[in-house]
Amino acid sequence: MLSATIFHSPSNRPYVLCTTSPSSERWKHGGEWSFISAVADSPASVPPDLQFDFCQLGELEKGIVAGAASSDGKVVALLNQKGRIKLFILNAKTGGGLHSTLDEPAALKEKLAAQTTASSGCLRFQSQGGKLFLFAVDLQGKVIKTEIDAG
């Protein structure tokens, strides 16, 4: 695991966003994808319907090096090794859990430099004047600031 970020989902429950290093052995272990999972108050198994994995990114998008969630938990940004940023818009699922309101994640047009690692603060959301902005910074100092429409 490369990073873990705890945030509150649209249902106001705690979740953790975890990013994982790329692996050519995902198929062997049935996992190792970056994911979001509910956080339990005490040691417990989390039911599968309370987890949200990013399998729809597909094999071409393996290599997530960083992730961030907006303060309201409605938007998650993922940065891959190629410097591409994908956005997921999240909503509470009936009966618990999360689902994405998009069939495919939205990709930002701008991209950062390619990288195999990223700092924990390279992706950050900021609310200002009723608007949501994503800030992304790469290891070469390039900064992307974009307004996010979470609908």
Protein Blocks (a to p, Z undefined) as FASTA:
>chain_A
ZZdcddddfkopacddddddddfklmmnopopacdddddfbdcdddfklcccfklnojml
goiabdcddfkopaccdddfkopacdddddddehiajddfbfbdcddfbdcdddfbdcfk
lpccddeehiacdddddfkopacdddddeZZ
